[in-house]
Amino acid sequence: MNANKIKISDIVDFLDSKIPLSWQESYDNAGLLYGHKEADCTGIYICFDMNCKVIEDAIKNNCNFVLSHHPLVYKSLRKFTSEDNVTTTLLKAIENNVALYASHTNLDSAASMGVNTILAQKLNLKNIRPLHKEDITDEGYFGLGAIGELEKEIDATEFLKNVKSILNIHNIRYVSGKKDKIKTVALCGGSGMDFIDDALRENVDCFLTGDIKYHQFLDCENHLLLADIGHFESENFIKEYLFSLLSEKFCNFANLHLDNSANHIKNI
């Protein structure tokens, strides 16, 4: 690596060494979405979601590499016209030679700095273990979701108030479980209702995730405390850990900027 500059490929290779793309789910689209690997990197902009404002801020801060948690493109695109957020953002990146990279479900599944392990630590859970784990034996792979125990049983309402405070959540939607006290907690950052059966099978007292539908609430009522803590709120903190990871490696070679914008979905 040149003492005065780095290439896009240096960042891509570093990220894949720390958060391998082999850990992502089959439906995912993590990795380099757009960019010339041999181009020099002028700066790294770290965000949660990609949109036009992010690309504009990256350009303003002389950053030609944008790292986000959520991929901009999930499915194939048939038209490249400025008709929606995805194509408009992608066109702006291409026109300005801004590389786009996402660390998504591979980052969710990481052990040392994964979304779910960090979320479990933030909530002061002990004996943290995977809620759902694929047959991957790589060192550093954890799996999706997490289970852990609180140090002692706590009243369910008090526990949810603690979660609100720790994660700075505006409101939590929930249904009560079969117990008034909470000890064993399962969680999945983002949208984790695919793992509700895993949580029930583990006989946990509470399951925290985002994007819960009305009838999913009804199905879980009186079985376990099911709480919607928000997709954004349960994952947004991860960009700070990505910033820290890249700072250790690249702070002497490239500008690093952290997007501090709040959730674009508002509450009233």
C-alpha positions in Angstrom: 0.0 0.0 0.0 1.4 3.4 -1.1 2.5 5.5 1.9 0.4 8.4 0.6 -2.6 6.8 -1.0 -4.8 3.7 -1.0 -6.9 2.1 -3.7 -10.5 1.1 -3.6 -9.3 -2.5 -3.7 -7.3 -2.0 -0.5 -10.6 -1.2 1.4 -12.5 -4.0 -0.3 -9.9 -6.5 0.6 -9.6 -5.3 4.2 -13.4 -5.5 4.7 -13.6 -9.0 3.2 -10.8 -10.1 5.5 -12.7 -8.8 8.6 -16.3 -9.4 7.5 -16.2 -12.0 4.7 -18.8 -11.9 2.0 -19.1 -15.7 2.3 -21.0 -15.0 5.6 -23.9 -13.2 3.8 -27.3 -14.8 3.3 -28.2 -16.2 -0.2 -30.7 -13.5 -0.8 -28.3 -10.7 0.1 -26.3 -8.3 -2.2 -23.4 -7.3 0.0 -20.0 -6.3 -1.2 -18.9 -3.8 -3.9 -22.0 -2.7 -5.8 -20.3 -0.2 -8.0 -16.7 1.1 -8.4 -13.3 0.7 -10.0 -11.1 -1.3 -7.8 -7.9 0.2 -9.0 -9.0 3.8 -8.5 -7.3 5.8 -5.8 -9.5 6.4 -2.7 -9.9 10.0 -1.7 -12.0 9.3 1.4 -14.4 6.9 3.0 -18.0 7.9 3.9 -19.8 5.6 6.3 -23.6 5.5 6.6 -26.6 3.2 7.4 -28.5 3.6 4.1 -27.5 4.9 0.7 -29.5 7.7 -0.9 -28.9 10.9 -3.0 -28.1 13.0 0.1 -25.5 10.5 1.2 -23.8 10.6 -2.2 -23.9 14.5 -2.2 -22.4 14.6 1.3 -19.7 12.1 0.3 -18.8 14.3 -2.7 -18.8 17.4 -0.6 -16.3 15.7 1.8 -14.1 14.5 -1.0 -15.0 10.8 -0.4 -15.3 8.5 -3.3 -16.0 5.4 -1.3 -19.4 5.0 0.5 -19.8 2.1 2.9 -23.3 1.4 4.1 -25.0 -1.3 6.1 -28.0 -1.8 3.8 -27.2 -2.5 0.1 -28.6 0.0 -2.3 -29.6 -2.7 -4.8 -31.3 -5.9 -3.7 -32.8 -7.1 -6.9 -32.0 -6.8 -10.6 -32.7 -3.5 -12.3 -34.3 -3.3 -15.7 -34.2 0.5 -16.2 -31.7 3.1 -15.2 -33.8 6.2 -15.1 -34.3 8.8 -12.4 -37.6 7.5 -11.2 -36.9 6.1 -7.8 -34.4 6.4 -4.9 -32.3 3.4 -6.0 -31.7 4.4 -9.7 -31.3 8.1 -8.9 -28.8 7.3 -6.2 -26.9 4.8 -8.4 -26.8 7.2 -11.3 -25.4 10.0 -9.1 -22.7 7.7 -7.8 -21.8 6.5 -11.3 -21.7 10.1 -12.7 -19.3 11.1 -9.9 -17.2 7.9 -9.7 -18.3 7.2 -6.1 -17.8 3.5 -5.2 -20.6 1.8 -3.3 -20.0 -1.0 -0.8 -22.4 -2.7 1.6 -21.7 -4.9 4.7 -25.1 -6.4 5.5 -26.0 -9.9 6.6 -22.3 -10.8 6.7 -21.9 -8.0 9.3 -25.1 -9.2 11.1 -23.5 -12.6 11.5 -20.0 -11.4 12.7 -18.9 -12.4 16.2 -16.6 -9.7 17.4 -18.5 -6.7 15.9 -21.7 -8.1 14.5 -25.0 -6.3 14.7 -26.5 -8.9 17.0 -23.6 -9.5 19.3 -23.2 -5.7 19.8 -26.9 -5.3 20.4 -26.9 -8.1 23.0 -23.9 -6.5 24.7 -25.7 -3.1 24.7 -28.6 -4.7 26.5 -26.3 -6.2 29.1 -27.0 -9.8 28.2 -24.7 -12.6 29.4 -23.8 -16.0 27.9 -24.5 -14.6 24.4 -25.0 -17.3 21.7 -26.5 -17.5 18.2 -30.3 -17.6 17.7 -29.9 -19.1 14.2 -26.6 -20.4 12.8 -25.8 -21.7 9.4 -23.3 -24.5 8.9 -20.3 -22.2 8.7 -17.2 -23.0 10.7 -15.1 -19.9 9.9 -13.4 -18.3 12.8 -15.2 -15.1 13.6 -18.6 -16.3 12.3 -21.5 -16.1 14.9 -24.8 -16.3 13.1 -28.0 -14.4 12.8 -29.8 -13.2 15.9 -28.7 -13.8 19.5 -29.8 -15.2 22.8 -28.6 -14.2 26.3 -29.6 -13.9 29.9 -30.1 -10.8 32.1 -28.1 -10.9 35.3 -31.4 -11.2 37.2 -35.1 -11.4 36.4 -36.7 -8.1 35.8 -40.3 -6.9 35.4 -41.3 -7.0 31.7 -42.4 -3.4 31.6 -39.2 -2.2 33.4 -37.1 -4.2 30.9 -38.8 -2.6 27.9 -38.2 0.9 29.4 -34.5 0.0 29.8 -34.4 -1.0 26.1 -36.0 2.3 25.1 -33.5 4.2 27.1 -30.4 2.3 25.9 -31.3 2.4 22.2 -33.0 5.8 22.3 -36.2 4.5 20.9 -39.3 6.7 20.6 -41.8 3.9 21.2 -42.0 0.1 21.4 -44.9 -2.0 20.2 -45.3 -5.3 22.0 -47.6 -8.1 23.3 -47.2 -9.7 26.6 -45.9 -13.2 27.0 -46.7 -16.0 29.5 -44.5 -14.5 32.2 -44.5 -11.1 34.0 -40.7 -11.4 34.5 -37.9 -11.4 31.9 -34.7 -13.4 32.2 -33.9 -15.0 28.8 -33.9 -12.7 25.8 -33.7 -13.4 22.1 -33.1 -10.6 19.6 -32.4 -10.0 15.9 -31.4 -6.6 14.6 -33.4 -5.3 11.6 -36.2 -7.5 10.4 -36.0 -10.8 12.2 -39.5 -12.3 12.3 -38.2 -15.3 10.2 -36.6 -16.4 13.4 -39.7 -16.4 15.6 -39.8 -20.2 15.6 -36.2 -20.3 16.7 -37.1 -18.0 19.7 -40.1 -20.1 20.6 -38.1 -23.3 20.3 -35.5 -21.9 22.7 -38.3 -21.1 25.2 -37.1 -17.5 25.7 -39.1 -15.0 27.7 -38.8 -12.2 25.2 -38.0 -11.6 21.5 -36.8 -8.2 20.3 -36.7 -7.4 16.6 -38.2 -5.0 14.0 -40.8 -4.9 11.2 -43.3 -7.1 13.1 -46.7 -7.5 11.5 -50.1 -7.3 13.3 -50.9 -11.0 13.0 -47.5 -12.0 14.1 -48.1 -10.1 17.3 -51.4 -11.9 17.8 -49.8 -15.3 17.2 -47.2 -14.7 19.9 -49.5 -13.2 22.5 -49.3 -15.1 25.8 -46.5 -17.3 24.5 -43.6 -14.8 24.7 -43.1 -11.1 25.1 -42.7 -10.0 21.4 -41.5 -6.4 21.0 -40.9 -4.3 17.9 -37.9 -2.1 18.6 -37.6 -0.7 15.1 -35.5 -1.8 12.1 -33.4 1.4 12.1 -33.1 1.7 15.9 -31.9 -1.9 16.3 -29.1 -1.5 13.8 -28.1 2.1 13.3 -25.3 2.0 15.9 -23.3 -0.4 13.6 -22.0 2.4 11.5 -20.0 3.8 14.4 -18.3 0.4 14.8 -17.5 0.3 11.0 -16.0 3.8 11.4 -13.8 2.5 14.3 -12.7 -0.5 12.3 -11.7 1.5 9.3 -10.1 4.2 11.4 -7.6 1.8 12.8 -6.4 0.8 9.3 -6.9 3.8 7.1 -7.0 7.0 9.1 -3.5 7.9 8.0 -4.3 7.4 4.3 -7.8 8.7 3.7 -10.4 11.0 5.0 -13.1 9.2 7.0 -16.6 10.7 7.5 -19.5 9.3 9.5 -23.0 10.1 8.5 -24.8 11.3 11.6 -28.2 11.8 10.1 -31.2 10.4 11.9 -33.8 8.0 10.6 -35.6 9.5 7.6 -38.9 7.9 8.8 -40.4 10.4 11.3 -42.6 10.0 14.4 -45.3 12.5 15.4 
